[in-house]
Amino acid sequence: MKKLISMTAVLALSAAAMLPAQARDTKLTFPIAAAMADNDAQNRLGDSVKFYFGDQPHPKVLETLSTDKTSQKTNSFGKTPERSCNWAFLSAMLQLQKRANALGANAVINIVSNYNNQPWSSATEYECHDGAIMSGVALKGEFVRIDAK
């Protein structure tokens, strides 16, 4: 009888080990303004490229150059979700800026969160997915030349 119980326990543990682990993936939203004030983001981004989120009003578009997206992740171990998400947000913004500069754009408009290619639009918040060891932010926007007046 003991052998049967032991064998049953071993089989149950073996079966459980073969099941996929459920990783934490918490969808969070944070204020864009707070992320821009964190990690020296405003200074690191400078003002050569203007950023407009969601349906924020922007100057007249003179030329649309491209639409593109970025997905950035950062280590979240030992950090608050807000801290790691703000880091991932800054990384995504720096990638948008790099792409804008490469295209000759002076603005990125209609920026939306785009985690797993699921657009979510807000003029004041961004979406972040926080897990046990990683946090990620994905953004999509239109690269344009705007009237700088």
N, C-alpha and C positions, 0 to 999 in steps of 0.2 A: 504494500500500500504506500509506504514511504517513497519507493522508487517511482510509482505512478504520479504522486504529488510533485516530486522533484522534476520529473520529465515534463509535466504539465506547466510548471513554473518556468522552466528553461524554454519551452516552446512559446509561451506567452511573451516572455522577454525578447526572444528572437523576433517574433512577429512585430512587436512594438518598435524594435530597432530598425526594422525595414520601412516603417511608415515615414513619410517626409516630415521633417521638422517644420513647425509653424513659426516662421520668423515674424517678429513684431513689425508692423508697418502702419504707423499712426499718422493719419492725415491731420495736419495742423495748418492754421493760418496765422500770420504775424503781420504787424503793421510795416509797410514799406518805409515810412518815415523813420521808425526805430532802427530798421536794418541799415538805412543810409547814414544814421548817426553812429552806428557801431563799427568797430574795426577800422576806423579812419576811412570808411567807404567813400564819403563825399570827396575827400582830398585825393584818394587813390584813383577815382574815376575822373576827376577834373571837370572841366566844362566844355571840352571840345565837341562832345556828343551829348545831345539832350535826350532825355528819356521820358516817354509819356505812357502811362499805364492805363489799360482798359479804355474807357471812353473819355479820358482826360482831353480837354481842348488843347489844340496845338496850333502853331502858325500854319499858314497855307503851305501845302505840299507842292514843291516845284517839280520834283521828279521822284518816282518810286523806283528803287534800284533792285530790291530783292526782299524775300521773306525767308527767315531762317530760324532755327531753334538751337537751344543748347540744354544739356542736362549735366549738372554738376553735383558731385557727392563729396562729403567730408566725413572724417572720423567723428563719431558722436560719443565715443566711450569717455565717461567721466565728465561730460559737459551737459549743461542743461539743454533741452530741446531748442530753446530760443537761441542760445549761443551757437550751437552747431548749425542750425538752420540759417542764421544770419551769415555765417561763414560761407555756406553753400550758395546763398543768395548773392553775396559779393562775388564769388567765383563765377556765377552765371552772368552777372552784370559785366564783369571784366571781359568775358567771352563775347557778349553782345557788342561791347565797345570795340574790341579787337576786330570783329567782323565789320562793323560800321566803318572803321578806319580803312580797312582793306578795300571796301567798296567805294570809298569817298563820300559816305553818307555823313550828315551832320546831326541826324536824329534817328531814334528808333521809336516808332509809334505803335499804338495798339498792342502793347506788350501784355501778354496773358500768361498765366501759369499753364503748363502743358505736361504735367506728370503723366506718364504712360500714354502720351498723345491724347489726353483728355483735357481740352481747353477749359479754363476757369478764369473768368475775367473779373477784375476789381481795380478800381482806381486807387485804392488805399491799402490793400493787403496782397500778400503773395502766399502761395500754397507750398508747404514743405511736407515731405514724408520722412518721419523719424523712426528709425529702427534701433535695435539693441546696440549695434556697432556703427551704423552709418545713417547719415541724414542726406536727403537729396532735394534739389530744387531744379525744376525744368521750366524754361521760359521760351516763348516764341514771340517774334515781333517783325514789323515791317521796317526795312532800312530805306530811309528817304533823305532827300535834300529838302529842307524847309526854308522858307523866307526868314532870314536871320534878322530882319528889321524889328 
